[in-house]
Amino acid sequence: AADHQDQEKGLTGHPPSYSEGAKLHGTGLCRPCAFYHMKDSCSNQETCPYCHMCPAGEIKKRKKDKLNFFRQLKETDRPIILV
């Protein structure tokens, strides 16, 4: 079912590959490439400043996680110091 949804969104099963932006992969500081998992892939290839090692759907996952974080922050009504 998930494969069918990915195909509808234009996502492909590209295997992870190295790109300039992948240097920080695994640290949580990399920025996933929005085009790598699309049908035509990323035109910058190895020189892309974004990560090609992140799985398809990682951008959406991070956005959802960020939204949930700020929702929880709002619900607590306590100041939280981010380090």
Backbone as ProteinMPNN parsed JSONL, in Angstrom:
{"seq_chain_A": "AADHQDQEKGLTGHPPSYSEGAKLHGTGLCRPCAFYHMKDSCSNQETCPYCHMCPAGEIKKRKKDKLNFFRQLKETDRPIILV", "coords_chain_A": {"N_chain_A": [[0.826, -1.189, 0.0], [1.956, 1.245, 0.808], [3.93, 1.552, -1.141], [2.384, 2.001, -3.422], [1.232, 4.472, -2.761], [3.536, 6.055, -2.712], [4.248, 5.94, -5.417], [2.132, 7.344, -6.539], [2.688, 9.901, -5.611], [4.891, 10.465, -7.056], [7.283, 9.538, -6.159], [10.261, 7.59, -6.174], [12.147, 4.5, -5.987], [14.874, 5.151, -5.482], [18.137, 4.175, -4.625], [20.077, 5.008, -1.667], [22.583, 7.526, -2.102], [25.822, 9.101, -2.397], [26.207, 12.566, -1.777], [27.201, 16.021, -1.712], [25.785, 17.224, 0.348], [25.297, 15.086, 1.98], [27.25, 14.717, 3.806], [26.755, 15.297, 6.473], [24.918, 13.403, 7.142], [23.327, 11.179, 9.321], [23.941, 12.532, 11.577], [21.811, 14.028, 12.128], [21.76, 16.565, 11.29], [21.763, 16.947, 8.615], [20.235, 18.023, 5.5], [17.547, 16.905, 3.804], [17.309, 16.125, 0.291], [14.894, 17.465, -1.802], [14.339, 16.618, -4.33], [15.629, 14.253, -5.0], [14.341, 11.717, -4.686], [12.36, 11.838, -6.557], [10.798, 11.182, -9.774], [12.463, 12.098, -11.949], [14.76, 12.495, -10.567], [17.549, 14.113, -8.864], [19.111, 16.823, -10.381], [21.584, 17.793, -9.746], [23.172, 15.811, -8.717], [26.127, 14.391, -7.411], [27.138, 16.814, -6.549], [25.177, 18.103, -5.199], [23.923, 20.172, -2.62], [22.299, 19.12, -0.739], [21.082, 16.291, 1.172], [21.334, 13.01, -0.113], [21.144, 10.625, 1.087], [19.118, 10.297, 2.879], [15.956, 8.699, 3.479], [13.092, 8.3, 1.247], [10.402, 10.473, 1.873], [11.396, 11.644, 4.157], [11.54, 14.433, 4.467], [8.868, 15.17, 4.818], [8.349, 13.745, 7.178], [10.073, 15.043, 8.994], [8.938, 17.614, 8.986], [6.452, 17.047, 10.112], [7.246, 16.102, 12.643], [8.394, 18.451, 13.654], [6.167, 20.149, 13.743], [4.59, 18.773, 15.627], [6.267, 19.029, 17.862], [6.163, 21.814, 18.359], [3.442, 22.049, 18.878], [3.212, 20.587, 21.261], [4.84, 22.166, 22.835], [3.356, 24.507, 22.953], [1.142, 23.589, 24.371], [2.178, 23.094, 26.927], [2.747, 25.538, 28.054], [5.056, 26.471, 29.247], [8.2, 28.005, 29.421], [10.701, 26.83, 27.287], [14.032, 26.065, 26.961], [16.025, 25.89, 24.217], [18.835, 24.114, 23.315]], "CA_chain_A": [[0.0, 0.0, 0.0], [2.841, 2.414, 0.875], [4.587, 1.688, -2.442], [1.419, 2.602, -4.335], [1.121, 5.887, -2.403], [4.77, 6.698, -3.156], [4.192, 6.079, -6.871], [1.185, 8.423, -6.84], [3.348, 11.165, -5.295], [6.033, 10.64, -7.946], [8.498, 9.075, -5.5], [10.822, 6.364, -6.725], [12.934, 3.734, -5.039], [16.304, 5.389, -5.675], [18.952, 3.787, -3.466], [20.86, 6.128, -1.133], [23.85, 7.767, -2.794], [26.578, 10.196, -1.815], [26.124, 13.927, -2.307], [27.889, 16.944, -0.805], [24.935, 17.444, 1.512], [25.214, 13.865, 2.788], [28.365, 14.677, 4.768], [26.22, 15.361, 7.828], [23.909, 12.362, 7.336], [23.572, 10.381, 10.513], [24.087, 13.433, 12.723], [20.547, 14.731, 12.309], [21.934, 17.937, 10.821], [21.688, 17.022, 7.155], [18.989, 18.533, 4.951], [17.193, 16.007, 2.706], [17.05, 16.685, -1.04], [13.486, 17.349, -2.172], [14.199, 16.108, -5.691], [16.344, 12.996, -5.225], [13.446, 10.565, -4.788], [11.362, 12.069, -7.604], [10.996, 10.394, -10.995], [13.626, 12.57, -12.714], [15.852, 12.573, -9.606], [18.189, 15.415, -8.652], [20.005, 17.134, -11.497], [22.902, 18.17, -9.232], [23.867, 14.562, -8.397], [27.087, 14.392, -6.303], [27.427, 18.179, -6.1], [23.985, 18.638, -4.538], [24.193, 20.55, -1.241], [21.321, 18.446, 0.119], [21.4, 14.881, 1.436], [20.729, 11.953, -0.919], [21.156, 9.405, 1.889], [17.856, 10.225, 3.619], [14.934, 7.941, 2.762], [11.943, 9.03, 0.707], [9.451, 10.833, 2.918], [12.081, 12.216, 5.318], [11.176, 15.849, 4.609], [7.526, 15.189, 5.391], [8.476, 13.267, 8.549], [10.674, 16.108, 9.812], [7.953, 18.685, 9.133], [5.454, 16.561, 11.056], [7.895, 16.095, 13.962], [8.553, 19.847, 14.078], [4.835, 20.637, 14.069], [4.209, 18.147, 16.898], [7.089, 19.643, 18.903], [5.635, 23.125, 18.691], [2.126, 21.844, 19.503], [3.458, 20.204, 22.65], [5.401, 23.351, 23.481], [2.242, 25.422, 23.191], [0.286, 22.997, 25.387], [2.799, 23.114, 28.25], [2.784, 26.931, 28.527], [6.288, 26.7, 29.99], [9.32, 28.336, 28.531], [11.675, 25.754, 27.09], [15.287, 26.574, 26.397], [16.615, 24.982, 23.229], [20.302, 24.201, 23.334]], "C_chain_A": [[0.874, 1.258, 0.0], [3.55, 2.641, -0.453], [3.666, 2.361, -3.448], [1.275, 4.098, -4.048], [2.355, 6.648, -2.856], [4.756, 6.921, -4.658], [3.249, 7.212, -7.263], [1.814, 9.79, -6.6], [4.534, 11.43, -6.212], [7.333, 10.191, -7.32], [8.962, 7.768, -6.112], [11.633, 5.657, -5.653], [14.422, 3.921, -5.244], [17.062, 4.931, -4.436], [19.727, 4.998, -2.953], [22.165, 6.291, -1.908], [24.532, 8.979, -2.167], [26.285, 11.509, -2.538], [26.849, 14.816, -1.308], [27.091, 17.148, 0.482], [24.824, 16.243, 2.428], [26.335, 13.765, 3.819], [27.867, 14.646, 6.207], [25.156, 14.299, 8.103], [24.286, 11.504, 8.537], [23.753, 11.232, 11.757], [22.764, 14.115, 13.053], [20.605, 16.165, 11.822], [21.88, 18.068, 9.308], [20.319, 17.552, 6.741], [18.637, 17.683, 3.735], [16.913, 16.741, 1.396], [15.591, 16.42, -1.414], [13.289, 16.694, -3.535], [14.776, 14.716, -5.904], [15.413, 11.803, -5.436], [12.319, 10.767, -5.798], [11.73, 11.284, -8.856], [12.259, 10.796, -11.754], [14.873, 12.752, -11.862], [16.427, 13.988, -9.521], [19.196, 15.673, -9.767], [21.418, 17.493, -11.026], [23.787, 16.971, -8.885], [24.84, 14.711, -7.232], [27.353, 15.788, -5.748], [26.252, 18.827, -5.367], [24.301, 18.976, -3.077], [23.23, 19.91, -0.236], [21.603, 16.946, 0.156], [20.621, 13.916, 0.541], [20.698, 10.629, -0.168], [19.847, 9.232, 2.668], [16.814, 9.462, 2.804], [13.837, 8.838, 2.198], [10.981, 9.308, 1.855], [10.083, 11.483, 4.137], [11.714, 13.679, 5.533], [9.813, 15.962, 5.284], [7.554, 14.757, 6.853], [9.029, 14.36, 9.458], [9.715, 17.267, 10.024], [6.897, 18.303, 10.167], [6.013, 16.563, 12.481], [8.019, 17.512, 14.523], [7.203, 20.43, 14.507], [4.377, 20.071, 15.411], [4.989, 18.742, 18.069], [6.498, 20.976, 19.333], [4.222, 23.049, 19.273], [2.289, 21.486, 20.975], [3.994, 21.39, 23.438], [4.288, 24.324, 23.856], [1.335, 24.904, 24.306], [0.88, 23.101, 26.786], [2.795, 24.497, 28.869], [3.979, 27.215, 29.425], [7.365, 27.101, 29.006], [10.306, 27.161, 28.471], [12.891, 26.347, 26.411], [15.853, 25.524, 25.471], [18.112, 25.193, 23.215], [20.856, 23.692, 22.035]], "O_chain_A": [[0.584, 2.22, -0.711], [3.755, 3.785, -0.858], [4.108, 3.195, -4.238], [1.204, 4.903, -4.976], [2.239, 7.776, -3.337], [5.199, 7.967, -5.133], [3.525, 7.956, -8.204], [1.504, 10.743, -7.314], [5.126, 12.508, -6.155], [8.398, 10.434, -7.888], [8.149, 6.938, -6.52], [11.785, 6.164, -4.542], [15.173, 2.947, -5.186], [16.674, 5.261, -3.315], [20.006, 5.919, -3.72], [22.777, 5.305, -2.318], [23.891, 9.782, -1.489], [26.136, 11.541, -3.759], [27.085, 14.403, -0.172], [27.661, 17.232, 1.57], [24.311, 16.361, 3.541], [26.363, 12.828, 4.617], [28.496, 14.03, 7.067], [24.555, 14.291, 9.178], [25.452, 11.155, 8.72], [23.723, 10.713, 12.874], [22.61, 14.707, 14.121], [19.624, 16.902, 11.924], [21.945, 19.176, 8.777], [19.369, 17.534, 7.523], [19.348, 17.728, 2.732], [16.351, 17.836, 1.392], [15.12, 15.285, -1.347], [12.182, 16.261, -3.858], [14.446, 14.06, -6.892], [15.684, 10.96, -6.292], [11.412, 9.938, -5.879], [12.848, 10.782, -8.977], [13.04, 9.935, -12.159], [15.929, 13.123, -12.376], [15.847, 14.937, -10.048], [20.039, 14.823, -10.056], [22.35, 17.495, -11.83], [25.005, 17.104, -8.773], [24.421, 15.123, -6.151], [27.752, 15.925, -4.592], [26.34, 19.986, -4.961], [24.885, 18.156, -2.369], [23.339, 20.135, 0.97], [22.278, 16.406, -0.721], [19.395, 13.996, 0.45], [20.273, 9.615, -0.721], [19.515, 8.117, 3.071], [16.789, 9.564, 1.577], [13.676, 9.984, 2.618], [10.777, 8.452, 2.715], [9.368, 11.844, 5.071], [11.589, 14.118, 6.676], [9.631, 16.755, 6.208], [6.856, 15.342, 7.682], [8.52, 14.579, 10.557], [9.672, 17.846, 11.11], [6.496, 19.124, 10.993], [5.33, 16.979, 13.417], [7.783, 17.746, 15.708], [7.117, 21.123, 15.521], [3.837, 20.802, 16.241], [4.432, 18.937, 19.149], [6.347, 21.241, 20.526], [3.844, 23.899, 20.079], [1.586, 22.02, 21.833], [3.624, 21.584, 24.596], [4.288, 24.891, 24.949], [0.817, 25.69, 25.1], [0.124, 23.19, 27.755], [2.835, 24.622, 30.093], [3.919, 28.104, 30.275], [7.426, 26.587, 27.888], [10.679, 26.589, 29.495], [12.779, 27.047, 25.404], [16.13, 24.399, 25.887], [18.593, 26.322, 23.115], [22.072, 23.679, 21.845]]}, "name": "protein", "num_of_chains": 1, "seq": "AADHQDQEKGLTGHPPSYSEGAKLHGTGLCRPCAFYHMKDSCSNQETCPYCHMCPAGEIKKRKKDKLNFFRQLKETDRPIILV"}
